[in-house]
Amino acid sequence: MCGGRGSCADGTLPLVCLMRFVALIVSFILPAMLIPRTVHPLMGWPLELLGSMSLLFVIISMSNLPVLPVLTPWFGIVGALLVMALPVYRNGILRALAIGSYAFAVSPFLWWAFKEILRSMSWKETIYRGWTTVRSESPSSQTTKMC
């Protein structure tokens, strides 16, 4: 909120960036913890995916994060579920090899998404992208009372 002016921007922005990253991780864990273990997987997995996607969209809109890198792990989970559910495997060994191959193929995309998320959450860049750089006139005393 302070946009690089005053002492509050120096201390709180790294904490805010850490809270954004923790919120992204919790958005995958919280729906899985809320769904009962006795629910059938055909009902539980869509509920978990819907819950995590809704939390991800809330985080994206609140934090101004890029959409595709934030949703890349979600698409990876959906793809892993589809690979596991394919009925073409003759035994469990082939299924395990297919899931391992899928994880090997998806890991560069997850690494790219991780780097893009960290780049967009960089608190040093957030200071320079702050509110004061958008406005051409100097902020009035009423708008800077938060700092």
N, C-alpha and C positions, 0 to 999 in steps of 0.2 A: 504494500500500500504506500510505502514512503517514497519509492522510486529513487533511492540513492541519496536522499537528503536527510541529514540528521543521524543520530546515533542508533536509532531503532533499526535502520536498514542494515547496519553492519552486523548486528547480533542475531536478528530473527530470520533473515533470508536463508542461511544454511539450514536452520531448523525447519523452515517451511519446505524446502526442497527434500529434506529427509522424510518429512511427514507425507509428502506426495508419493515418494517411492514406497514407503510402508503401506500407504493406502492402496497402491497398485497390487501389492502382494496380498493384502488382506481381502481384496475384492475377489480373489480366486479361492481363498480359504474359508471365508465366512459363509457363503452359500452352501458349501460342502458340509460345514458343521451344523447348519440349521436343518438340513434335510435328514429325516430319520433313516436309520440303517435298514429298516425293514421294508422300505419302499422298493418296488420293482425297478430294475435299472432302466427300463424303457420310459418310466415316469420320472425317476430321480435324476438321470443325466440331463434331460432337457430342462428340468427345474434348476439344476446347478448352472447350466450354461446360460439360461435366461437371467438368473440372479447375478451372475458374474458380469454378463454383458451390460445389464442395467447399471451396476455399480461402476463399471468402466466408463460408461457414457457420462455418468455424473462427474467422475474424476476428470475426464477429458474436458468437459464444459467448464468446470470450476477452475482448472489449472492451466487452460490454454495449451494442452499437450497435443502433439500431432496424432491424428486418428489411426493411421495405418500401423505405425510402430507399437502403439498401445494395444491394438487389437490383434497383433501378430501371435502372441502366445495363445490367445483364445482360439484363433483359427488352427493353430498347431494342436490344441487339445481336441478340437472337432475332427481334425484329420486323423489323429491317433485313434479316436473312437471308431471312425469309419474303417481304418485298417484292421482293427481288432474284430470288427463285426462282419467282415467279409466272409462269406460261406465257402470260399474256394480252397481253403487249407485242408490238407488231408490229415495232419496231425498237429500237435502243439509245438513241435520243433519248428515247422515251417511258419507257423503263426508268430513265434518268438523272433525268428529271423526277419520276417517282414516288418515287425514292429521296430526291431533294431535298425533295419535299413531305413525305415521312415524317420526315425530319430536322427540318424546320421545325415539324411538329406535335409531335414528341417533345421538343424542346429546352426548353419550359417545365417539363416533368416532370423532366428532368435537372437543371435549375436548382433546382427545389424540393428534389430529393434531395440536391444538393450543400449547400444551406443547412441542411437538417435534419441531415446528417452533421456539418457543422461545428458546429452548435448542440449536438449530443450529445457532441462531442469537446472542447468548450470546457474548458480546464484550470481556469479560474476556477470554473466550476460543478462540476467534478469534485471540487474541494477541499471544497465545501459538501455534496456528496452522499457524502462519505467515510464511512469505517467508524465514526467516532466519533459521527456524527449518528444512526446506526441504534440504537446501544446506549444504554440508559438509565443504566447505571452507568459509572463511570470505568474505563478500561482498566487492567489490572494491569501491573506492571513487566515481567512475562514476555512480554506481547503487544506491548510497545512497544520491544523490543530491536532490531528491524530499523531503527529510526530513531535 
